[in-house]
Amino acid sequence: FFSRAKAACDSAPMPVRHIVMFGIKEGTTEAQISTLKTGLAGLKSKIPEIKSFELGFDLKLKGGQTHPAGKNRSCSWAPTFDTKEAYEVYETHEAHIEVINDCIKPIIEPGTRAAIQYEMEE
């Protein structure tokens, strides 16, 4: 009995976190930043698979701007999903693609995007 129960627990889906960070081009306006914030935060109401999210902008502390391994990214977006499949719905969702095209692409510093998706151990 216990080995079957353990196997069932081991195979239960684990929450997934997606983290993406990118730099923002010099000359980007406050209005563009505001549009980005509104666009990303608004995804939760348009994509029910997003369970929660964190959105942050770099504080531009000296150590992050002069780090030996490279300058900090400007923006971090980290939504959480119940499963890998829920992430995959988000990944191709029309609202997500719209935010990428309308809010991110016009202001992203080329070559600065970094992302990861991972299962969150509880």
N, C-alpha and C positions, 0 to 999 in steps of 0.2 A: 504493500500500500504506500509506504513512504517514498519508495523509489519512483512510483508512478506520479505521486503528488509533486515531488521535486522536479521530475521531467516536465510536468505541466507548468510549473513556475518558471523553469529555465527557458521554456519556449514562449512565454508570454511576451507580447510586444513591449518594447521599451520606448519611452519618450525620445524624440529626436530633436536636437537643437541644430539650427543652421546659423552660422555666424559669417557675415560678410563685412569686410572693411575696405574702404577706398579713400584715396586722396581727392580733394576738391581743388579744381583749377584756380589759379590766381585770377582775380577779376570777377569771380562769381558774386552775384549781388545777394543782399539779405533777402530780397524777394524770392530768388531762386532757392535759397536755403529754406525759407519758410514753406515754399511749395514742396520741396523734398520731404520736410518733416511731416507736413499734412498728408502727402501721398503715402509715405511708409506707414504712418500711424493709422491711416484710413484702411489699410489692407485687412486689418482684423475684422472690420465690419463687413467686408466684401468677400472674405475667404474664411469660412467657418472652421476650416482645418487648423488655422492659427489659434492656439490655445492661450498664448501670452507672448509678449515681446519686450525687448529692451532696445531703445534707440539712444545713442549717445554721440556726442561730438567732442573731439579732442580738446583738452584744456590748454594745449600749446605750452606746456611747462618746458622749461629749458632742457631738461634731460631727455624729453621725448623728441625735441626738435634737433638735438645734436648727438643722438645716440650713435655709438660706433657702428652698429649694424644697420643704421638707416633711420630716417625721420619717421615719426608716427603717422598713421593714416588719420584722415580728418573725421570720418564718419564710421560708426559701427551699427549694424542692424542685426538683431539676434531673435528671430521668432522661434517658438517651441511648438512641436507637433506631437500628437499621441503615438504616431507610427511613421515608419519610412514611407508607407503608401500615402499618408496624409501630406508629408513633405512633397512627394512627387506630384500631388494634385496642385499644391501651391506653386511649385516650380514652373508649371506650364499654364497656370491660370491667367486668363486674359487681363485681370486687374493687376497682377504682378508684372506681366510683360509691359503693360501700359506705364506703370511707374518707372520701370527700367528705361523705356524709350523716351518718356516725357520729362522725367525728373532727374534721372541719374546720368544718362548718356550725355546730355548737354553740359554737365558740369564736372564729370569725372576726369581726374588727372590720368592720362593714358598710362597704362602699365602698373597702376597702383592697386587694382582689385586683388583681394585675397579672400578665400572662402573655405569653409569646412562644414561638413555635416557629421554629427556623431550621435551615438546612442548615449543617453544619460542614465548612468547607473544610479539606482535609488538607494 
